[in-house]
Amino acid sequence: MRRELLEQLQAGLAARDRTALAVAFHRVHPADAAELLAQLHPAEVARYLEIMGIGEALTVFEFVPFEVQKEALEHLPRESLTELITQMRPDERADLVEELDEPFREQVLSHLIKAERQNILKLLTYPEDSAGAYMTTDYAELRPRVDVRAAITQLRLQAFTKETIYYAYVVDHNKKLIGIISLRDLIMARPESLVEEVMHKNVIALRVDTDIEEVSKEMVHYDFLALPVVDADGRLVGIVTYDDVFDVMTEEATEDMYLLANLDTDEKVTSPLLRSVKLRVPWLLVNLCTASLASFTVSRFSDTISAYVVLASLMPIVAGLGGNAGTQSLTVVVRALALGEIKVRGNWRVLLKETGVGLCNGVVCGLVMALVALVWHRNLALALILWLAMILNMIVAATFGALVPITLRRLRLDPALGSSIFVTAATDTGGFFIFLSLATLLLNELLQHG
């Protein structure tokens, strides 16, 4: 099906047949059509825009990846380029212009009327991860003294150019946000009622400089489709919609997953081989250093291992189980920090709780492994050493799993950044050291029972 559509699309573009292109995408959602369009050369994407007309093609083009959009712009004539940038939603337009190279950006901006150009430049001035950078200025607004009948008429007129009309924002003559009213509220209200009589005055609004992660938390907490954004004086400057926040949440989840695996977020499955090597090698070298530390620790107990060789087969179990326990604590704490469930300060309860979890898990898992060792090697001293080592290393694992991300957050770093390497280093080195130290202290008992 997709292959057939792609062939129809390419044939329509080659023949510059508008009808064939319209038929190809007739029953396809714009997002699915954009996936097909993204497989074409940027020049063909530009040709699609020209043949279909900017107004009709824009619903598909806005779903096309930024990189493809950016390259397609270079193949558009001046008139089409101006029309495209003008008709795009303000937030999408600003994001696209920001991605352009400086000379091309200036060229694009020069094609716009002054008001449109100033709107883009203002959106670009906000910090990258702020509400201002993600907001759109296409919102529906009403005045408080308008009656409901007139308000519905006004929304009907605004609907063609606004991102959403599910919420309308009530502002005074100074653009100060004084209330919010939903489309449902308007439909249910008496036609002769004034907007100020039925609007919600307790408005949940965001400052324009609010961090976008905080925006996503607020959006999820209140279950809103959009949140208004105000400046320092309380004037409405835009709204952040759920689709923008969802993109941010997806990006953050992907970033945390990459960082926990010690990967650079710039790497993709399609990245060139040399680039992937360049992005991965630094973290592998760090891991090499921590692994060398664990190896050095083992080497200091070579006499003990030589005296009782069975230790060599059991010590990876202590370190490995500790690593898994550390990863569990690390994942729970990183998620809690990302969702704001725990704060940077006053988190000693989290550390205490995770330490307790490590202790309990160590007692249970250590006891099971001790019984296995007792049956396997018939050595009570070995079983005791294994049990104590498992308990202590599980405590180390859980503590470091919580402590590392919290410490990184206090240092204003991403809590997932390299956490797994540090936790694994602690559990490997700590596990080997604890297990072999106990074995050294109880070596005589080991040999007697062995």
DRENDO-1510 file (C-alpha; in Angstrom, 1 decimal, always signed):
<recs>
REC; n; res; u; v; w
REC; 1; MET; +0.0; +0.0; +0.0 .
REC; 2; ARG; +2.7; +2.5; +1.0 .
REC; 3; ARG; +4.9; +1.5; -1.8 .
REC; 4; GLU; +2.0; +2.0; -4.3 .
REC; 5; LEU; +1.2; +5.4; -2.8 .
REC; 6; LEU; +4.9; +6.4; -3.1 .
REC; 7; GLU; +5.0; +5.4; -6.8 .
REC; 8; GLN; +1.7; +7.4; -7.4 .
REC; 9; LEU; +3.2; +10.4; -5.7 .
REC; 10; GLN; +6.4; +10.2; -7.7 .
REC; 11; ALA; +4.5; +9.8; -11.0 .
REC; 12; GLY; +2.2; +12.7; -10.1 .
REC; 13; LEU; +5.2; +14.9; -9.4 .
REC; 14; ALA; +7.0; +13.9; -12.6 .
REC; 15; ALA; +3.9; +14.8; -14.6 .
REC; 16; ARG; +3.1; +17.8; -12.4 .
REC; 17; ASP; -0.4; +16.3; -12.2 .
REC; 18; ARG; -2.3; +18.0; -9.3 .
REC; 19; THR; -5.2; +15.6; -9.6 .
REC; 20; ALA; -3.0; +12.5; -9.3 .
REC; 21; LEU; -1.3; +14.0; -6.2 .
REC; 22; ALA; -4.7; +14.8; -4.6 .
REC; 23; VAL; -5.9; +11.2; -5.3 .
REC; 24; ALA; -2.7; +9.7; -3.9 .
REC; 25; PHE; -3.3; +11.4; -0.5 .
REC; 26; HIS; -7.1; +11.4; -0.6 .
REC; 27; ARG; -7.6; +8.9; +2.2 .
REC; 28; VAL; -4.3; +9.3; +3.9 .
REC; 29; HIS; -3.8; +11.2; +7.2 .
REC; 30; PRO; -1.5; +14.2; +6.8 .
REC; 31; ALA; +1.0; +12.6; +9.2 .
REC; 32; ASP; +1.2; +9.5; +7.0 .
REC; 33; ALA; +1.4; +11.5; +3.9 .
REC; 34; ALA; +4.3; +13.5; +5.4 .
REC; 35; GLU; +6.2; +10.2; +6.0 .
REC; 36; LEU; +6.0; +9.4; +2.3 .
REC; 37; LEU; +6.9; +12.9; +1.3 .
REC; 38; ALA; +9.9; +12.8; +3.6 .
REC; 39; GLN; +11.3; +9.9; +1.5 .
REC; 40; LEU; +11.6; +12.1; -1.6 .
REC; 41; HIS; +14.3; +14.5; -2.6 .
REC; 42; PRO; +13.8; +18.0; -1.1 .
REC; 43; ALA; +13.4; +19.4; -4.6 .
REC; 44; GLU; +10.5; +17.0; -5.1 .
REC; 45; VAL; +9.0; +18.2; -1.8 .
REC; 46; ALA; +9.2; +21.8; -3.0 .
REC; 47; ARG; +7.6; +20.8; -6.3 .
REC; 48; TYR; +4.7; +19.1; -4.4 .
REC; 49; LEU; +4.1; +22.4; -2.5 .
REC; 50; GLU; +4.0; +24.4; -5.8 .
REC; 51; ILE; +1.7; +21.9; -7.6 .
REC; 52; MET; -0.8; +21.5; -4.8 .
REC; 53; GLY; -0.7; +25.1; -3.7 .
REC; 54; ILE; +0.7; +26.3; -0.3 .
REC; 55; GLY; -2.7; +26.5; +1.4 .
REC; 56; GLU; -3.6; +22.8; +0.7 .
REC; 57; ALA; -0.1; +21.4; +0.9 .
REC; 58; LEU; +0.7; +23.0; +4.3 .
REC; 59; THR; -1.4; +20.5; +6.3 .
REC; 60; VAL; +1.0; +17.8; +5.1 .
REC; 61; PHE; +4.2; +19.9; +5.1 .
REC; 62; GLU; +3.9; +20.8; +8.8 .
REC; 63; PHE; +4.3; +17.1; +9.7 .
REC; 64; VAL; +7.5; +16.7; +7.6 .
REC; 65; PRO; +10.7; +16.6; +9.6 .
REC; 66; PHE; +12.6; +19.9; +10.1 .
REC; 67; GLU; +15.6; +18.8; +8.1 .
REC; 68; VAL; +13.5; +18.0; +5.1 .
REC; 69; GLN; +11.5; +21.2; +5.5 .
REC; 70; LYS; +14.7; +23.2; +5.7 .
REC; 71; GLU; +16.2; +21.7; +2.5 .
REC; 72; ALA; +12.9; +22.0; +0.6 .
REC; 73; LEU; +12.7; +25.8; +1.3 .
REC; 74; GLU; +15.9; +26.2; -0.7 .
REC; 75; HIS; +14.1; +24.9; -3.8 .
REC; 76; LEU; +11.1; +27.2; -3.5 .
REC; 77; PRO; +10.7; +30.4; -5.6 .
REC; 78; ARG; +10.5; +33.6; -3.6 .
REC; 79; GLU; +6.7; +34.0; -3.9 .
REC; 80; SER; +6.0; +30.5; -2.7 .
REC; 81; LEU; +8.5; +30.8; +0.1 .
REC; 82; THR; +6.9; +33.9; +1.4 .
REC; 83; GLU; +3.4; +32.4; +1.2 .
REC; 84; LEU; +4.5; +29.3; +3.0 .
REC; 85; ILE; +6.3; +31.0; +5.9 .
REC; 86; THR; +3.4; +33.5; +6.3 .
REC; 87; GLN; +0.7; +30.7; +6.5 .
REC; 88; MET; +2.5; +28.5; +8.9 .
REC; 89; ARG; +1.5; +28.6; +12.6 .
REC; 90; PRO; +3.7; +31.1; +14.5 .
REC; 91; ASP; +5.4; +28.5; +16.7 .
REC; 92; GLU; +6.1; +26.1; +13.8 .
REC; 93; ARG; +7.3; +29.0; +11.7 .
REC; 94; ALA; +9.7; +30.2; +14.4 .
REC; 95; ASP; +11.0; +26.7; +15.0 .
REC; 96; LEU; +11.7; +26.3; +11.2 .
REC; 97; VAL; +13.4; +29.7; +10.8 .
REC; 98; GLU; +15.6; +29.0; +13.9 .
REC; 99; GLU; +16.9; +25.8; +12.2 .
REC; 100; LEU; +18.0; +27.7; +9.1 .
REC; 101; ASP; +21.5; +28.8; +8.4 .
REC; 102; GLU; +22.1; +32.5; +9.2 .
REC; 103; PRO; +22.3; +33.8; +5.5 .
REC; 104; PHE; +19.2; +31.8; +4.5 .
REC; 105; ARG; +17.3; +32.9; +7.6 .
REC; 106; GLU; +17.9; +36.5; +6.7 .
REC; 107; GLN; +16.7; +35.8; +3.2 .
REC; 108; VAL; +13.5; +34.2; +4.5 .
REC; 109; LEU; +12.8; +37.0; +7.0 .
REC; 110; SER; +13.3; +39.6; +4.3 .
REC; 111; HIS; +10.4; +38.2; +2.4 .
REC; 112; LEU; +7.9; +38.8; +5.2 .
REC; 113; ILE; +5.9; +41.8; +6.2 .
REC; 114; LYS; +7.2; +43.7; +9.2 .
REC; 115; ALA; +4.6; +42.4; +11.7 .
REC; 116; GLU; +5.3; +38.8; +10.7 .
REC; 117; ARG; +9.0; +39.3; +10.9 .
REC; 118; GLN; +8.9; +40.9; +14.3 .
REC; 119; ASN; +6.7; +38.1; +15.6 .
REC; 120; ILE; +9.2; +35.5; +14.5 .
REC; 121; LEU; +12.2; +37.4; +15.9 .
REC; 122; LYS; +10.4; +37.9; +19.2 .
REC; 123; LEU; +9.7; +34.2; +19.6 .
REC; 124; LEU; +13.4; +33.5; +18.8 .
REC; 125; THR; +14.5; +35.7; +21.6 .
REC; 126; TYR; +13.1; +33.5; +24.3 .
REC; 127; PRO; +15.4; +30.9; +26.0 .
REC; 128; GLU; +15.5; +27.6; +24.1 .
REC; 129; ASP; +13.8; +25.5; +26.8 .
REC; 130; SER; +11.3; +28.1; +28.0 .
REC; 131; ALA; +7.5; +28.3; +27.6 .
REC; 132; GLY; +8.1; +31.3; +25.3 .
REC; 133; ALA; +10.1; +29.3; +22.8 .
REC; 134; TYR; +7.3; +26.7; +22.5 .
REC; 135; MET; +4.2; +28.9; +22.6 .
REC; 136; THR; +2.1; +30.0; +19.7 .
REC; 137; THR; +0.6; +33.4; +19.4 .
REC; 138; ASP; -2.4; +32.1; +17.5 .
REC; 139; TYR; -4.9; +31.9; +20.4 .
REC; 140; ALA; -8.6; +32.9; +20.7 .
REC; 141; GLU; -9.3; +35.9; +22.9 .
REC; 142; LEU; -12.4; +37.6; +24.1 .
REC; 143; ARG; -13.4; +40.8; +26.0 .
REC; 144; PRO; -15.1; +40.5; +29.4 .
REC; 145; ARG; -18.1; +42.8; +28.5 .
REC; 146; VAL; -19.1; +40.8; +25.4 .
REC; 147; ASP; -22.3; +38.7; +25.7 .
REC; 148; VAL; -22.2; +35.0; +25.0 .
REC; 149; ARG; -24.1; +35.2; +21.7 .
REC; 150; ALA; -21.5; +37.7; +20.3 .
REC; 151; ALA; -18.6; +35.7; +21.8 .
REC; 152; ILE; -19.6; +32.6; +19.9 .
REC; 153; THR; -19.8; +34.6; +16.7 .
REC; 154; GLN; -16.3; +36.0; +17.4 .
REC; 155; LEU; -14.9; +32.5; +18.0 .
REC; 156; ARG; -16.5; +31.3; +14.8 .
REC; 157; LEU; -14.6; +34.1; +12.9 .
REC; 158; GLN; -11.3; +33.4; +14.7 .
REC; 159; ALA; -11.5; +29.7; +14.3 .
REC; 160; PHE; -9.9; +29.8; +10.8 .
REC; 161; THR; -6.7; +31.4; +12.0 .
REC; 162; LYS; -6.3; +30.1; +15.6 .
REC; 163; GLU; -4.6; +27.0; +16.7 .
REC; 164; THR; -7.4; +26.0; +19.0 .
REC; 165; ILE; -10.7; +27.5; +20.1 .
REC; 166; TYR; -11.5; +24.9; +22.8 .
REC; 167; TYR; -10.4; +27.6; +25.2 .
REC; 168; ALA; -10.8; +31.3; +24.8 .
REC; 169; TYR; -8.7; +33.7; +26.9 .
REC; 170; VAL; -10.4; +36.8; +28.3 .
REC; 171; VAL; -8.2; +39.9; +28.4 .
REC; 172; ASP; -8.7; +43.6; +29.3 .
REC; 173; HIS; -7.8; +46.6; +27.2 .
REC; 174; ASN; -4.2; +46.2; +28.3 .
REC; 175; LYS; -4.0; +42.5; +27.2 .
REC; 176; LYS; -3.9; +41.5; +30.8 .
REC; 177; LEU; -5.2; +38.0; +31.3 .
REC; 178; ILE; -8.2; +38.1; +33.6 .
REC; 179; GLY; -10.1; +34.9; +32.8 .
REC; 180; ILE; -10.6; +31.8; +30.7 .
REC; 181; ILE; -13.7; +30.3; +29.2 .
REC; 182; SER; -14.1; +27.0; +27.4 .
REC; 183; LEU; -16.2; +26.4; +24.3 .
REC; 184; ARG; -18.4; +24.1; +26.4 .
REC; 185; ASP; -19.0; +26.9; +28.9 .
REC; 186; LEU; -20.1; +29.3; +26.1 .
REC; 187; ILE; -22.5; +26.7; +24.6 .
REC; 188; MET; -24.1; +25.9; +27.9 .
REC; 189; ALA; -24.4; +29.6; +29.0 .
REC; 190; ARG; -27.4; +31.8; +28.4 .
REC; 191; PRO; -26.9; +33.8; +25.2 .
REC; 192; GLU; -27.5; +37.2; +27.0 .
REC; 193; SER; -25.0; +36.5; +29.8 .
REC; 194; LEU; -21.7; +38.4; +29.7 .
REC; 195; VAL; -18.4; +36.6; +29.3 .
REC; 196; GLU; -17.2; +38.0; +32.6 .
REC; 197; GLU; -20.1; +36.3; +34.3 .
REC; 198; VAL; -19.4; +32.8; +33.1 .
REC; 199; MET; -15.6; +32.8; +32.7 .
REC; 200; HIS; -13.2; +31.2; +35.2 .
REC; 201; LYS; -11.3; +33.9; +37.0 .
REC; 202; ASN; -8.9; +31.6; +38.8 .
REC; 203; VAL; -6.6; +31.1; +35.8 .
REC; 204; ILE; -3.6; +28.7; +35.8 .
REC; 205; ALA; -1.1; +30.6; +33.7 .
REC; 206; LEU; +2.7; +30.2; +33.0 .
REC; 207; ARG; +5.4; +32.8; +33.0 .
REC; 208; VAL; +7.0; +33.2; +29.6 .
REC; 209; ASP; +10.4; +32.1; +31.1 .
REC; 210; THR; +9.0; +28.9; +32.8 .
REC; 211; ASP; +11.2; +25.9; +32.0 .
REC; 212; ILE; +9.4; +23.7; +29.4 .
REC; 213; GLU; +9.8; +20.6; +31.7 .
REC; 214; GLU; +7.8; +22.5; +34.3 .
REC; 215; VAL; +5.3; +23.4; +31.7 .
REC; 216; SER; +4.8; +19.7; +30.8 .
REC; 217; LYS; +4.3; +18.8; +34.5 .
REC; 218; GLU; +1.7; +21.5; +34.9 .
REC; 219; MET; -0.1; +20.4; +31.8 .
REC; 220; VAL; -0.2; +16.8; +32.9 .
REC; 221; HIS; -1.2; +17.8; +36.5 .
REC; 222; TYR; -4.1; +19.9; +35.4 .
REC; 223; ASP; -5.0; +17.7; +32.4 .
REC; 224; PHE; -5.3; +20.8; +30.1 .
REC; 225; LEU; -5.2; +20.9; +26.3 .
REC; 226; ALA; -3.4; +24.3; +26.5 .
REC; 227; LEU; -2.0; +26.7; +29.0 .
REC; 228; PRO; -1.8; +30.5; +28.7 .
REC; 229; VAL; +1.6; +32.2; +28.8 .
REC; 230; VAL; +2.0; +35.7; +30.3 .
REC; 231; ASP; +4.8; +38.1; +30.6 .
REC; 232; ALA; +6.1; +39.7; +33.9 .
REC; 233; ASP; +3.1; +42.1; +33.9 .
REC; 234; GLY; +0.5; +39.4; +33.5 .
REC; 235; ARG; -0.2; +40.3; +29.8 .
REC; 236; LEU; -1.2; +37.3; +27.6 .
REC; 237; VAL; +1.6; +36.6; +25.0 .
REC; 238; GLY; +0.7; +33.1; +23.8 .
REC; 239; ILE; -0.4; +29.6; +24.7 .
REC; 240; VAL; +1.4; +26.3; +24.9 .
REC; 241; THR; -0.6; +23.4; +23.5 .
REC; 242; TYR; -0.6; +19.7; +24.5 .
REC; 243; ASP; +0.9; +18.6; +21.2 .
REC; 244; ASP; +4.0; +20.7; +21.8 .
REC; 245; VAL; +4.4; +19.5; +25.3 .
REC; 246; PHE; +4.0; +15.9; +24.2 .
REC; 247; ASP; +6.9; +16.4; +21.8 .
REC; 248; VAL; +9.0; +17.7; +24.7 .
REC; 249; MET; +8.1; +14.8; +26.9 .
REC; 250; THR; +9.0; +12.4; +24.1 .
REC; 251; GLU; +12.3; +14.1; +23.6 .
REC; 252; GLU; +13.1; +14.1; +27.3 .
REC; 253; ALA; +12.2; +10.4; +27.6 .
REC; 254; THR; +14.5; +9.6; +24.7 .
REC; 255; GLU; +17.3; +11.8; +26.1 .
REC; 256; ASP; +17.1; +10.0; +29.5 .
REC; 257; MET; +17.1; +6.6; +27.8 .
REC; 258; TYR; +20.2; +7.6; +25.8 .
REC; 259; LEU; +22.0; +9.1; +28.8 .
REC; 260; LEU; +21.3; +6.1; +31.0 .
REC; 261; ALA; +22.8; +3.9; +28.2 .
REC; 262; ASN; +25.7; +6.4; +28.0 .
REC; 263; LEU; +24.9; +7.4; +24.5 .
REC; 264; ASP; +24.9; +10.9; +22.9 .
REC; 265; THR; +21.4; +12.1; +22.1 .
REC; 266; ASP; +22.6; +13.3; +18.6 .
REC; 267; GLU; +23.1; +9.7; +17.5 .
REC; 268; LYS; +20.5; +8.1; +15.3 .
REC; 269; VAL; +20.3; +4.6; +13.8 .
REC; 270; THR; +21.0; +6.3; +10.4 .
REC; 271; SER; +24.1; +8.1; +11.7 .
REC; 272; PRO; +27.3; +7.4; +9.7 .
REC; 273; LEU; +29.6; +4.7; +11.1 .
REC; 274; LEU; +32.4; +7.1; +12.0 .
REC; 275; ARG; +30.0; +9.6; +13.7 .
REC; 276; SER; +28.5; +6.8; +15.8 .
REC; 277; VAL; +32.0; +5.6; +16.8 .
REC; 278; LYS; +33.0; +9.2; +17.7 .
REC; 279; LEU; +29.9; +9.7; +19.9 .
REC; 280; ARG; +30.2; +6.3; +21.7 .
REC; 281; VAL; +34.0; +6.0; +22.3 .
REC; 282; PRO; +34.3; +8.7; +25.0 .
REC; 283; TRP; +31.8; +7.0; +27.3 .
REC; 284; LEU; +33.4; +3.6; +26.6 .
REC; 285; LEU; +36.8; +5.0; +27.6 .
REC; 286; VAL; +35.3; +6.3; +30.9 .
REC; 287; ASN; +33.8; +2.8; +31.4 .
REC; 288; LEU; +37.2; +1.3; +30.6 .
REC; 289; CYS; +38.7; +3.3; +33.5 .
REC; 290; THR; +36.0; +2.2; +36.0 .
REC; 291; ALA; +36.4; -1.4; +34.8 .
REC; 292; SER; +40.1; -1.2; +35.3 .
REC; 293; LEU; +39.5; +0.0; +38.9 .
REC; 294; ALA; +37.4; -3.1; +39.5 .
REC; 295; SER; +40.1; -5.3; +37.9 .
REC; 296; PHE; +42.8; -3.6; +40.1 .
REC; 297; THR; +40.7; -4.3; +43.2 .
REC; 298; VAL; +40.5; -8.0; +42.3 .
REC; 299; SER; +44.2; -8.1; +41.6 .
REC; 300; ARG; +44.9; -7.0; +45.2 .
REC; 301; PHE; +43.3; -10.2; +46.4 .
REC; 302; SER; +45.1; -12.6; +44.1 .
REC; 303; ASP; +46.6; -14.6; +47.0 .
REC; 304; THR; +43.2; -15.2; +48.6 .
REC; 305; ILE; +41.7; -16.3; +45.2 .
REC; 306; SER; +44.7; -18.6; +44.7 .
REC; 307; ALA; +44.2; -20.1; +48.1 .
REC; 308; TYR; +40.5; -20.8; +47.5 .
REC; 309; VAL; +39.8; -20.8; +43.7 .
REC; 310; VAL; +36.0; -21.2; +44.2 .
REC; 311; LEU; +35.8; -17.5; +45.1 .
REC; 312; ALA; +36.6; -16.6; +41.4 .
REC; 313; SER; +33.3; -18.3; +40.2 .
REC; 314; LEU; +31.1; -16.6; +42.9 .
REC; 315; MET; +32.4; -13.0; +43.0 .
REC; 316; PRO; +30.7; -12.1; +39.6 .
REC; 317; ILE; +27.4; -13.0; +41.1 .
REC; 318; VAL; +27.8; -10.5; +44.0 .
REC; 319; ALA; +28.9; -7.7; +41.6 .
REC; 320; GLY; +26.3; -8.6; +38.9 .
REC; 321; LEU; +23.3; -8.7; +41.2 .
REC; 322; GLY; +24.5; -5.5; +42.9 .
REC; 323; GLY; +24.6; -3.9; +39.4 .
REC; 324; ASN; +21.1; -4.9; +38.7 .
REC; 325; ALA; +19.9; -3.6; +42.1 .
REC; 326; GLY; +21.7; -0.3; +41.4 .
REC; 327; THR; +20.0; +0.1; +38.1 .
REC; 328; GLN; +16.6; -0.4; +39.7 .
REC; 329; SER; +17.2; +2.4; +42.2 .
REC; 330; LEU; +18.7; +4.6; +39.6 .
REC; 331; THR; +15.7; +4.2; +37.2 .
REC; 332; VAL; +13.2; +4.9; +40.0 .
REC; 333; VAL; +15.0; +8.0; +41.2 .
REC; 334; VAL; +15.8; +9.4; +37.7 .
REC; 335; ARG; +12.1; +9.1; +36.8 .
REC; 336; ALA; +11.0; +10.7; +40.1 .
REC; 337; LEU; +13.4; +13.6; +39.5 .
REC; 338; ALA; +12.1; +14.0; +35.9 .
REC; 339; LEU; +8.5; +14.1; +37.0 .
REC; 340; GLY; +9.1; +16.3; +40.0 .
REC; 341; GLU; +8.1; +13.7; +42.5 .
REC; 342; ILE; +11.1; +14.5; +44.6 .
REC; 343; LYS; +12.9; +17.8; +45.0 .
REC; 344; VAL; +16.6; +18.5; +45.0 .
REC; 345; ARG; +16.6; +19.4; +48.7 .
REC; 346; GLY; +15.2; +17.4; +51.6 .
REC; 347; ASN; +15.5; +14.1; +49.8 .
REC; 348; TRP; +17.2; +12.2; +52.7 .
REC; 349; ARG; +14.0; +10.1; +52.9 .
REC; 350; VAL; +14.6; +8.8; +49.4 .
REC; 351; LEU; +18.1; +7.8; +50.3 .
REC; 352; LEU; +17.0; +6.2; +53.5 .
REC; 353; LYS; +14.2; +4.3; +51.7 .
REC; 354; GLU; +16.4; +3.0; +48.9 .
REC; 355; THR; +19.0; +1.9; +51.5 .
REC; 356; GLY; +16.3; +0.0; +53.3 .
REC; 357; VAL; +15.2; -1.6; +50.1 .
REC; 358; GLY; +18.8; -2.6; +49.4 .
REC; 359; LEU; +19.2; -4.1; +52.8 .
REC; 360; CYS; +16.0; -6.2; +52.5 .
REC; 361; ASN; +16.8; -7.3; +49.0 .
REC; 362; GLY; +20.3; -8.2; +50.1 .
REC; 363; VAL; +19.0; -10.3; +53.0 .
REC; 364; VAL; +16.6; -12.3; +50.8 .
REC; 365; CYS; +18.8; -12.7; +47.7 .
REC; 366; GLY; +21.9; -13.3; +49.8 .
REC; 367; LEU; +20.2; -16.0; +51.8 .
REC; 368; VAL; +19.1; -17.8; +48.6 .
REC; 369; MET; +22.6; -17.6; +47.2 .
REC; 370; ALA; +24.1; -18.7; +50.5 .
REC; 371; LEU; +21.9; -21.8; +50.6 .
REC; 372; VAL; +22.9; -22.6; +47.0 .
REC; 373; ALA; +26.6; -22.2; +47.9 .
REC; 374; LEU; +26.1; -24.4; +51.0 .
REC; 375; VAL; +24.5; -27.2; +49.0 .
REC; 376; TRP; +27.0; -26.8; +46.1 .
REC; 377; HIS; +30.3; -26.5; +48.0 .
REC; 378; ARG; +29.3; -27.7; +51.5 .
REC; 379; ASN; +31.2; -24.8; +53.1 .
REC; 380; LEU; +29.3; -22.9; +55.9 .
REC; 381; ALA; +32.0; -20.2; +56.0 .
REC; 382; LEU; +31.6; -19.6; +52.2 .
REC; 383; ALA; +27.8; -19.4; +52.6 .
REC; 384; LEU; +28.2; -16.8; +55.4 .
REC; 385; ILE; +30.7; -14.7; +53.4 .
REC; 386; LEU; +28.4; -14.8; +50.3 .
REC; 387; TRP; +25.3; -13.8; +52.4 .
REC; 388; LEU; +27.1; -10.8; +54.1 .
REC; 389; ALA; +28.7; -9.7; +50.8 .
REC; 390; MET; +25.3; -9.7; +49.0 .
REC; 391; ILE; +23.7; -7.7; +51.8 .
REC; 392; LEU; +26.5; -5.0; +51.9 .
REC; 393; ASN; +26.8; -4.7; +48.1 .
REC; 394; MET; +23.0; -4.4; +47.7 .
REC; 395; ILE; +23.1; -1.5; +50.3 .
REC; 396; VAL; +25.9; +0.1; +48.3 .
REC; 397; ALA; +24.0; -0.4; +45.0 .
REC; 398; ALA; +20.7; +1.1; +46.3 .
REC; 399; THR; +22.4; +4.0; +48.0 .
REC; 400; PHE; +24.6; +4.9; +44.9 .
REC; 401; GLY; +21.6; +4.4; +42.6 .
REC; 402; ALA; +19.8; +7.1; +44.5 .
REC; 403; LEU; +22.7; +9.3; +45.4 .
REC; 404; VAL; +24.3; +9.7; +42.0 .
REC; 405; PRO; +21.3; +11.2; +40.1 .
REC; 406; ILE; +20.4; +13.4; +43.1 .
REC; 407; THR; +24.0; +14.7; +43.2 .
REC; 408; LEU; +24.1; +15.4; +39.5 .
REC; 409; ARG; +20.8; +17.3; +39.8 .
REC; 410; ARG; +22.3; +19.4; +42.6 .
REC; 411; LEU; +25.2; +20.2; +40.3 .
REC; 412; ARG; +22.6; +21.3; +37.7 .
REC; 413; LEU; +23.4; +18.4; +35.4 .
REC; 414; ASP; +21.0; +15.9; +33.9 .
REC; 415; PRO; +20.5; +13.2; +36.5 .
REC; 416; ALA; +20.7; +10.5; +33.9 .
REC; 417; LEU; +24.1; +11.8; +32.6 .
REC; 418; GLY; +26.6; +8.9; +33.0 .
REC; 419; SER; +24.7; +7.7; +36.1 .
REC; 420; SER; +24.8; +4.0; +35.1 .
REC; 421; ILE; +28.6; +4.1; +34.7 .
REC; 422; PHE; +29.1; +5.5; +38.2 .
REC; 423; VAL; +26.6; +3.1; +39.8 .
REC; 424; THR; +28.1; +0.1; +38.0 .
REC; 425; ALA; +31.6; +1.2; +39.0 .
REC; 426; ALA; +30.5; +1.3; +42.7 .
REC; 427; THR; +28.7; -2.1; +42.6 .
REC; 428; ASP; +31.5; -3.8; +40.7 .
REC; 429; THR; +34.4; -2.4; +42.7 .
REC; 430; GLY; +32.5; -2.4; +45.9 .
REC; 431; GLY; +31.1; -6.0; +45.4 .
REC; 432; PHE; +34.6; -7.4; +44.6 .
REC; 433; PHE; +36.2; -5.5; +47.5 .
REC; 434; ILE; +33.6; -6.5; +50.1 .
REC; 435; PHE; +33.4; -10.2; +49.0 .
REC; 436; LEU; +37.2; -10.7; +48.8 .
REC; 437; SER; +37.8; -8.7; +52.0 .
REC; 438; LEU; +35.5; -11.0; +53.9 .
REC; 439; ALA; +37.0; -14.0; +52.3 .
REC; 440; THR; +40.5; -12.8; +53.3 .
REC; 441; LEU; +39.4; -12.3; +56.9 .
REC; 442; LEU; +37.8; -15.7; +57.1 .
REC; 443; LEU; +40.2; -17.5; +54.8 .
REC; 444; ASN; +41.3; -20.0; +57.6 .
REC; 445; GLU; +37.6; -21.0; +58.2 .
REC; 446; LEU; +37.1; -21.3; +54.4 .
REC; 447; LEU; +40.1; -23.7; +54.1 .
REC; 448; GLN; +39.0; -25.7; +57.1 .
REC; 449; HIS; +35.5; -26.2; +55.8 .
REC; 450; GLY; +36.7; -26.7; +52.3 .
</recs>
